[in-house]
Amino acid sequence: MNNEIVERVNQIFNETFEIPREKLLPENKLFDDLGLDSLDAVDLVVALKEECGIDLRKDPRIRKIVTMADVYELVECVLKEKAG
């Protein structure tokens, strides 16, 4: 897992949802452990577009995200695809 991506995603979660960095562990579930809801999921997609330049609105993989590790992996994958 790319440390730069982990740091950028953690920063988004910290700033957007005010989740303490110590809670942003790869195994933590977004909804169960971190308390996010469906509106937060929309905010996450917007924040990822603004901060990382990736648009996940129509990406079906977004629906499979459960944990922080899933977010890291999806962002890394989409950025690699974008880079070609």
C-alpha positions as CSV (number, residue, x, y, z in Angstrom):
1,M,0.0,0.0,0.0
2,N,1.3,3.4,-1.0
3,N,2.2,5.5,2.1
4,E,1.5,8.8,0.3
5,I,-2.0,7.6,-0.7
6,V,-2.7,6.4,2.9
7,E,-1.6,9.8,4.2
8,R,-3.7,11.8,1.7
9,V,-6.8,9.7,2.4
10,N,-6.3,9.9,6.1
11,Q,-6.0,13.7,5.8
12,I,-9.3,13.8,3.9
13,F,-11.0,11.7,6.7
14,N,-9.5,13.8,9.4
15,E,-10.4,17.2,7.8
16,T,-13.8,16.3,6.3
17,F,-15.2,14.0,9.0
18,E,-13.1,15.1,12.0
19,I,-12.1,11.5,12.7
20,P,-8.9,11.4,14.8
21,R,-5.9,10.0,12.9
22,E,-5.4,7.2,15.5
23,K,-8.8,5.7,14.5
24,L,-7.9,5.6,10.8
25,L,-6.6,2.1,10.7
26,P,-6.8,-0.1,7.6
27,E,-9.1,-2.6,9.2
28,N,-11.6,-0.1,10.5
29,K,-15.0,-0.2,8.8
30,L,-16.3,3.1,7.5
31,F,-19.8,2.8,8.8
32,D,-19.5,0.4,11.8
33,D,-16.2,1.6,13.3
34,L,-15.9,5.2,12.1
35,G,-19.6,6.2,12.2
36,L,-20.0,7.4,8.6
37,D,-23.4,7.3,6.9
38,S,-24.6,7.4,3.3
39,L,-24.4,11.2,3.1
40,D,-20.8,11.0,4.3
41,A,-20.1,8.6,1.5
42,V,-21.2,11.2,-1.0
43,D,-19.0,13.8,0.8
44,L,-16.1,11.3,0.6
45,V,-16.5,11.0,-3.2
46,V,-16.5,14.8,-3.6
47,A,-13.4,15.1,-1.3
48,L,-11.5,12.5,-3.2
49,K,-12.2,14.3,-6.5
50,E,-11.0,17.6,-5.1
51,E,-7.9,16.3,-3.3
52,C,-6.8,13.4,-5.6
53,G,-8.4,14.4,-8.9
54,I,-10.3,11.2,-9.3
55,D,-14.0,10.9,-10.0
56,L,-15.6,7.8,-8.4
57,R,-19.3,8.8,-8.9
58,K,-19.9,6.3,-11.6
59,D,-17.3,3.7,-10.6
60,P,-19.1,0.5,-9.5
61,R,-16.1,-0.4,-7.2
62,I,-17.1,2.4,-4.8
63,R,-20.0,0.2,-3.7
64,K,-17.7,-2.5,-2.5
65,I,-15.8,-0.3,0.0
66,V,-16.1,-1.4,3.6
67,T,-12.9,-0.6,5.3
68,M,-10.2,2.1,5.2
69,A,-7.9,-0.4,3.4
70,D,-10.6,-0.6,0.7
71,V,-10.5,3.1,0.2
72,Y,-6.7,3.2,0.0
73,E,-6.7,0.3,-2.5
74,L,-9.4,1.9,-4.7
75,V,-7.7,5.3,-4.7
76,E,-4.3,3.7,-5.6
77,C,-5.9,1.6,-8.4
78,V,-7.8,4.6,-9.9
79,L,-4.7,6.8,-9.8
80,K,-2.6,4.0,-11.6
81,E,-5.3,3.7,-14.2
82,K,-5.4,7.4,-14.7
83,A,-1.6,7.6,-15.1
84,G,-1.9,4.9,-17.8
